[in-house]
Amino acid sequence: MSKEEDDPSIFSPSPAGEGVRRVRPDRWGKRPRNVAPTLVKTLRRNLTSQEAKLWVRLKELKSQGLHFRKQVTIKNYIIDFACLSKKLLVEIDGEQHGFDVGLKKDRNRDFELETLGYRVLRFWNHEVDREIESVLDTIWSDAVDRDPHPSNAKRSTISPAGEGGE
């Protein structure tokens, strides 16, 4: 038996008594978060009128293969809407984003998210209110143009030489 198998904190028998089951109590627990889950839940329940309006329309895109989630935590940011399979993020901005401080924060945030491979689309509240179809067209065309995330891409069974497979 290896040293790991002798350590009861790592291995223990299964409840039925057969075989061995891995147990790592030191690694159990909630994954670390940089944003309080209660804040995220509150934001999900209390969307702004523009977020609520866009959310209803984004849910309609699910039938066309785009699944959006609302108020998604990525790093220490809460994103209004995210299509994770396309690594596409949608932000709805109010007037506070138009001032120098807000613009600088948004630029830094977008840069950090883009270094993680995400594309950030930003729309003003008035665009969602007055031009919802245009906003949806922009989101749709950007999502369709993006390559799928590599972890979601279908794997081909065709060999590099072109033999076998599908």
Sequence and secondary structure as in RCSB ss.txt:
>XXXX:A:sequence
MSKEEDDPSIFSPSPAGEGVRRVRPDRWGKRPRNVAPTLVKTLRRNLTSQEAKLWVRLKELKSQGLHFRKQVTIK
NYIIDFACLSKKLLVEIDGEQHGFDVGLKKDRNRDFELETLGYRVLRFWNHEVDREIESVLDTIWSDAVDRDPHP
SNAKRSTISPAGEGGE
>XXXX:A:secstr
  HHHH TTTEEE TTS SEEE  GGG S    SS HHHHHHHHHS  HHHHHHHHHHHHGGGGT   EEEEEET
TEEEEEEETTTTEEEEEE GGGGSHHHHHHHHHHHHHHHHTT EEEEEEHHHHHH HHHHHHHHHHHHHHS   T
TTS      TTS S  
